[in-house]
Amino acid sequence: MALEFHIVNRIREQVKARGDKTALRFQTGKGWGDISWREFGERIDSISRAMLVSGLAVQDKIGIFSNNCAEWTIADIAALQIRCVPVPIYPTNTADQAAYILNDAGVRILFVGDQAQADAAMSIADKCPSLEKIVSFNDAVDFAGNELGMSWAAFAQLGNDNVEPELHSRISQAAMDDLMTLIYTSGTTGEPKGVMLDYSNVAAQIESHDMVLAITESDVSLAFLPLSHVFERCWSFYVLHHGATNCYLADTNGIKDALQEVKPTVMAAVPRFYEKIYSAVHEKVATASPVKKGMFRAAVYIGNLMAEITRKGKKPAPWLKSAHRMLISWC
C-alpha cells in the first residue's frame, strides 16, 4: 500500500497545508481551547525529540494510560513518527492490569493522565523492570518525589536539536509494514492479548471510509469514546488524515454539554449511544403538543431526504435546502 496513506505522512502534510487553522480542541475550565495545525506539528516534534533523547530505539514501546485529551494524540503521533510502538491502556484499568500490559509489551516510557493513573503507575513501577519514565499529561500531578515521575512540560524540555538528524531519518524510513501499535484485549477469556496492527491496517480503513464518507477539512469531530480503544483512535486518525478538527472529551458524562458547545458535524459512536438519544427524544415528543409533534415528523422526513441525497453525492433542490434550514432553526 502506498506511503501517502501512512498516517504520520498524512498528518505532516496537513500541518504544512493547514497552518493556523484549528487541528485540536480541548476542554479548559472556561470552555474550549484550540491548537492550530502548526502548533500541533511543533508539539509532536518536540515530544519526538524528547523520546529520542530518552534513548528510544525503533520499535521500542511507549504506554498511554489516560483519559482522552489532546496530549494523548500528540504523544501517540510523536511515538509513531520515530517508528516506536504506542501501547494504549484503558484509564479505568487497575494497577495490576496495567502492570501486566507494561511487562508483556516491555514499555519503556509510560504517559499517564490524572493523579489516579499516576498513583497506579507508581504503585507497580518496581514490578515493571522495563519502565524508565512516568510522564504526566497533567502538570498538576504530584509524583511525591518518585524518581521516575516527571511532568509533560519537563519531558518536552528534554528534547534538543542534536537529535534533529535522527528525527528526520526516522520519518524518512517510514514503512507500511512496521508494527504500529499493540492494543490489548479486555482479558475476559484469559490474560489480555496484544493485537499487532501495522500502518497498512490503518491505511485500509482510511481507504474504505473514503468510499462511503465525504468528510472534509471543514468538519468537526468529538472524540468521546476512549482513545485506548481502536474504534475512537482510528476514527481520530481518519479525521486528522482529512485535516478536520478533533475535539477531546475526557469525561463521557459531559457529552450532552459538549455536543451543544462543539456542535460536531461527524463523530464515531456505538449503537447504544444513539439508542439512548432516540429513546430520550421520542419520550419528549410523546408528551408534546400536536403542533410540535407535526414539526418533529416533518423534520425527520426532511432530514432523511437530505441525508439520502448527500449520500448519493447530489445537490438538494432549493426548496429542500430552505425547508431543512427552517426546520433546523425550529428544532
N, C-alpha and C positions, 0 to 999 in steps of 0.2 A: 504494500500500500504506500502511496506517495507521501513524502515527508511534509507536504503542505498541510496535511491533516494531523501532524504531530502537534499536540496541544500546546507545548512550550513555544514552538514556532508561531502558532496562530496567535497566542497572547502577545508575543513580542511584536508581531505585525500590527496588532490592534493598538499597542502602546504608541507605535510610531504614527499610525494613521489618525488616532482619536485625540491625542494630545491632552487638552484641558477639558474635554468632555468627561462626564461622570462615569467612572467604572464601577465603584462600590459605594454602597451607603450603609451606615451603621448607626445603631441607637446611641444617643447621648442622654444625659439627664434632662435635657430640654427639648428633645426631639430627635432629629436625624442629622448626621454629619456626612459629608461627601469626601471621597477620594478620587481624584482625577486619574485618567489613564496614565498620564505622565508620572504622577506620584506613585501610582500602583507599580509601575515598572521600576522606579527608583527604589522602592521599598523591597521589592522582590530581589533586585540585585544586591542590595545591602545585606539582606539575610543570607543570600547565597555566598557572599564573601565571608561572612561570619562562620558559615558552615565549613567553608574551605580552610579558613584559619584554624578551625577546631579539628582539622585533620580528617574530615570525612572523605573516604575514597569512593570511587564509582561503585554503585550498587550497595553501599552501606545503608543502614536503616535508621530512619528517624520516626518517632512516635508522635501522634497528636491526640491528646486526651483532654477534650474541651467541648463546651457548647459552641454553637455557631457564632462566628464573629469574623470580621474582615481579616484579622490576623491568621485565622485558620487557613484561609485560601492563600494568603501571602506565604506562609511557611510551607504549604503544600507545593506551590509552584516553584518556590525558591529551591526546594529539595529536588524537584523534578528536573530543573534546568541544569543542575550539576550531576545529573544521572544517578541521584540517590533514590531510595525507595521509601515513600511515606507509608506508615502503618497506622491507620485510624483506630482509636479505642473509644467505645461509647462512653460519654461523660458520666453515665449512671452506673458503669461497671464498678464492682467492689475492688478494693486494693489487691486482693488475691487474684481476681480475674485479670486485672491489668498486669500483675507480675507474671502470670503465665504467658501472656502475649509478648511482653517485653523480652522474656527469656527465650521463647520459642523463635522469635524473629531476630534476636540479637540487636535490639535497639540501642543506639549509642547516645542519642540526644532525644529527650522527651519534652515536648511542648505541652503545657497544661493551661487550663483556663482560669478558673477562680480558685479560692482558698481550698475548697473541698477536694478538687483534683490534686492540688499541690500537696495537701496533707496526706492523701492516699499514696502519692508517689514517694514522698519522704518516708512513709512508714514501711515501704517494701524495697527501698533503694539498696539496702545491704543484702537483699536476696537476689539482686539483679546485677551480676558481675560485669555485664557489657555496658551498663548505664554510666555515662560520664558527666552529663549535664541535665538539669531540670530547668527549663526556661518558662517563665510565666507570661502569658499574653497580657494579663492584668498586672500593671506595675505596683498595685497596692497589695499584692500577695506578700505575706510575711513568711519567709523561709526559716525564721528563728535560728539564724546562724548556720543552717545546713550548708556545708561546703559545696554541694552540687548545685544549689539553687542560685538562679540569677534572673533578673527582670528582662523583659523583651527589649527595653531600651539599652540595657547594659550589654546584652548579647549582640545587638545590631552594631554597637560601637567596636566590637572585636574585629570587624572587617577592615581591610586596608587595601591600598592599590597594589600591593605586592602580589596579590593573588589574581589580579585582573587578567593576565595572560591565561592562567589556568581556567578562569571562569569562561572566557571566550572559547577556549579549547574544548571544554566540556560541552558547551552549547553546540559547537560545530560538529561534535561527534554523535549527535542525536541519532537514535536508531529506533525504528518502529518495533523491533523485536526485543528491545530492552525490557526487563522486568520493570513495570511502572509502579505497582503497588501491591501490598498484601492486605487483603480485607478478611478479617476473621469472622467466622460464622458464630452463631449465638451459643453453640455448645450444648444444645438441647438433646443431641444424640451422642453425647460423649464430650471429650475435650474439643475446644474450638479448633477449626481447621483454617489455615491461612490460604485463602484463594488467591492464586497468582494471576494478575492481569498485566498485559503489556500494552504499549501505545496503540497497536493496531486494534485492540479490543475497543478502546475509546473512539478511535477514528471510525470504526464500523458503525457505532451507534450515532455518531455525528452525521455520517452519510445517510443512514436510514431515517434519522429525524428530518433531514433536509428534504426527503422525498414526500413528507406529509405535512410539514410545518413551514411557515413563512415568517419566521422570526427575523427582526431587523435590528439595527443599532438603536432605533428609537424605542424599543421595547424595554420594559422594566419587570424584573422577576423578584419574587420574595422567597428567599431561602429559609423556610421554617422547619422542614423535616431535617433530621440530624445529618450533618455532613459526614459523619462517621459511617453512614450507610451509603452504599454505591449509588442508590437512586438519586438522592439530592446532590451528591458530589458530581456525578456525571452530568446531571442536568445543569449544574453550575458551570461545568466545563463548556457545555453547549451554548449557554448564554454568553459566556465570555468569548467563545470562538466567533460569535457573530457581532461582538462589540457592543452588546446590550448592557444594561445596568443591573448589577446583582445587589440585592438588599438583604441584610443578615438579621434574623430574629433569633435571639438567644433563648427566649422562654416562649414555648408554644402557647402558654396561657394568654399571651398578649396578642394572639393572632387577630382578634376582632378589631382592636385599635390599629394594629399595623396595616391591615387591609385598607382602612379608611385613610391612614396617613400616607402610605406609599402608593396606593392605587395601582397595584401591579397589573400589567397587561397580559403577562404569562406567568405560570408557576407550575411546579410539579407537586402533586398531592396524591395520597392514597384514596381509594374509593370511600372509605369510612368518613373522611373529611367532607366530601361532597354530600354523602347521605345525611350527615348531621345538619348541613346548611339547608338541604332540601326539606328535611322534616321541620326545621325551625321556621322557614319561610312559609310552608303550607299550613302550619299551625296558626301563624299570624293571619294569613289570608282567610282562613276558615271563620274567623271572628270579625272580619272586615265588612264594611257596607257593600251593598250590591254594586255601587259605582266603582269602588276600589277593586272589587273582585273582577269587574269587567276590564278595568285598566290593566290589572295583572295578567289576565288571559291574553289581552292584546299585546302586551309587552313580550310575553313568552312566544307568541306566534311570530311577531316581527323579528325578535331575536333569533329564532330558529331559521327564518328566511335569510337573514343577514349572514348567519354562520354558514349556511349551505352554499350561498353564493361566494363567500370568501374562500371556502374550501375548494371550490371549483376554479378559483382564480379569475372570476368575472367581476365586473363593476356593477354595484347595485343601481337600480333605477333612481332618479332624483326623488320620486315620491317615497321610496323605501328609505333612503338616507334621511329624508326630512322626518318621516314617522319614527325612525329609530332614534334620532336626536331628541325629538319631542318626548318620547316615552322614557328615555333615559333621564331627562330633566324632571319628569313627573315622579319617577321611582326613586 
